[in-house]
C-alpha cells in the first residue's frame, strides 16, 4: 500500500478495519505490509482507546470508532460554506504548564493557531466543546470571543504555504490512486486514507468555507481530485 503523506499507521489501520468491517490480523498485515510489532502496537492502542474491538479472532470498529471517523470527515460536507465561527481563545489561568501545552496542541490539531501570547485563533462549532476540552486538561479559566467579520489579514497567522504544500501532496497521492491497477480493495482503502488526509488539510485551512475568501488554484485542483477519488469509496 502506498505511503500516504502524514498519515500515521494508527489511522491507516483504523481505516482498513472500517473498510473491511471484520478483519483478521493476517489480513491487516497483507494490506498494510508493516512489521508485526508495529501493527500489534497500534491495534493495542486502538483497543485501549475503545475505537476497535477484537472478537472471534477478528477486529472491528466500535460505535465510538465509527463516530470518531465520521467526525473527522464532517468537514467534507461543508465545502461550500462552513458555518463554524472564528473564535479567539484566551487562556487566562492554568495550574500546570504541561496540561496547558496539551490543551493548545489539541486545539492546533483542529485547525487553531497561535494569535498572541496565550491566545489561540481558529474555527469552532460550539464554545462548549472548547470549554469541555479546557476542563479535561485542567485549565482553570479561558475566555472565548467570536470574531464577527473575518478579515483576510488574519490568514497571516496560518502557514498558508505549508497548507498548500499538503494540498499538492494530496493531488500526487490522488493521481497514484487513479493510476493504480491493483485490486479494487487496495484502491478503495488508499482512496479512503487519502480522503482522510484531505479532510485534515481542510480542517487546518482557515480559507475553507469562509465567506469573502476566494480559493486559489491549488485548493481548486485538490478539490477536483477529491471528487475524482471519492467515487471509489463514498457516495
N, C-alpha and C positions, 0 to 999 in steps of 0.2 A: 504494500500500500504506500502511496506517495507520502513524502514528508511535507505535512501541511504547516505553513509558516505560523509560528507562535501558538500552536495548539498542543496542549500537554497530552501525554499518554493517558492521563486520568480522564480527560474529556473524550479522547478517541475511544477508549474502552466503553465509556458510558453510552456514547452514540452507537457503537456496534451492538451493545446489548439492547438498546431501544429499537434498533432496526430489526434485529433477529427475534425479538420478543422472548424467546427462550434459547439459550446458547450454552454449550459446554466449554470448559476451559480449553480443550484441544482445538475447538473451532475458533475461539478467540485468538489463540496463538497462530493459527493458519491464516487468519485475516490480517492480523497486525504485524506478524513477523518480528517479534521482540523477544528478548531473553525471558525465560520463565519467571525468573526472580522479579523482574520489573513488572510483569503482568500481575503476578501474585500480590506484590506490594500495593499496586493500585487497586486491585479488586478488594483487598482487605480494607483499604481506606474508604472505598465506596460503600462497603457493607457497614463499616463503623459509622459513617455519616447517614446511614439509612436511605441511600439513594438506590441501592440494589439489594437483592436478597439471593440466597443460594438454597435451592430446594430441589430434591431429587436429582442431584448432580448437574443442575442447570442454573445459570444465572439469569435473573430477570429484574426489570425495574420495579421499584416500589411506587406507591402512589406519590410519595414525596419526590422521587426521582423523575417521574413523568411531569409533575408540575414545575419542578426546577428547570427542566429543559424547556418547557413551554414558556416560562417566564423569560428565559434568555432569548427566545425568538420573537417575543412580543413586538419588539421594535420593527420587525419586518412588516407589521400590519399598519405602521404609522409613517410610511414613506412620503405620503403626500402632505400630511400636516400632523405634526406631533403636538398634542395639546398639553404636554408637560410644560411647566413654567420654569424659567430660570430662577434659581434661588441662591442667595448668599447665606452661608452657614458660618456664624461666628462662634468660635469655641471660647467660652468665657471663663470656665473654671473646670479643672480636672485634677485628680489626685495622683494619677500615675502616668508618667510620660510615655511608657511603653503602650499602655492602653490607648492613649491619645493618638499615637502613631498608627496603631492598628485601625482605629476609627477612621482616620484620614485616608489610610491606604485602601480601606473598604470603599469609601466614597469615590476615590480615584479609579477604582476598578469599575465603577458605574458611571464614568464619564466626567466626574468632577475634577477640577484642577485648583491649584493654589491661586488665590486672588490677592491676598495681603497676609500679613503676619496673623496666623491662626484664623484666617478667613478662607473659605473654600467656595468656589462657584461651580454651578452645574444645573442640570435639569432633574426634576423630580416630580412624580405624580402627587404625592401626599407628604405633607410635613410630618405626619405621624410615623412614616417609615424612617425618617431621619432621627426623630426623637427616640424611636424604639432601638435603633442602632446605637445611638449615644448611650442609652441606658444599658444596653448589652455590654458596651465597652467601658462602662462605669465613668462616663463623662458627667460631671456634676451639673453643668449648665451650658446650654447652647442657645443661640438666638437665630431664627431663620427669617430672612427678609426676601420677599418676592421682588424681582426686577420687573417693573411694569413694561417697559419697552426695551427689548434687547437691541443694543447698538453694535454695529459691525466692528467697532474698535475693540469690543470685548474679546473678539476672536484672537487677539494678540496674546491672551493668556494661555491659549492652547498651542501645542506644537503641530500646527496645521500641515507643515511639510512632512512630518513623521506619519501623520494620519494618511496623507495622500500616498506615501510610500507603501503603506499597508494595503490601500486600495489597489495599487499597481501589482502588488504581490498576489492579491486575491485574483486579479484578472489572469495572471500567469497560471495560478492553480486551476482556475476555471477552464482555461484553454486545455490544460492537461486532462481534465475530466472529460471534456468534449472530444478529445482526440483518442481517448482510451478505447481499446478494442478488447478489453478483458471481460470477464463475466459481469453480468448485469448487477449482481450483488455487490461486487467490489466498486463498480462505478457509482452505484446508489449511495454506498457508505461514504465514499470520497466526496460525493456531492454534498451530503449532509454535513460532513466535517467542515467543508469549505464554507457552507452557508452559516454554520455556527460561527466560524471565524469572521465572516462578513457581518453578521449581526453584532459581534463585539466591536467591530470598527465603527458601525453606525452608532452604537451606544456612546462611544468615545468622541464622536464628532458633533460639536455644537451646531453645525450648519444644518444638520438633517432635521427637516420638518420645521425649521424656524422661519417664521414669516419675514419677508424682506431680504432674505439671504438667498442669492442665486447659487446653484450648484455649478462647479467648474467642470471641465471636460473629463477630468479624472473620475469624479464621482459619477457622472453620467455614464461613462464607459463601464464602471464597476456595476452600476445598477442594471445595465444591459446584459452583462454576463451573469448576474444573479438570475435574471429572468430566464436565461438560456439553460442554466444547470438545475434550476429548481424543478423543472419538469421531470427529472429523474427520480425525485423523491417526495415532492409536495404538490398538492393540487393548487 
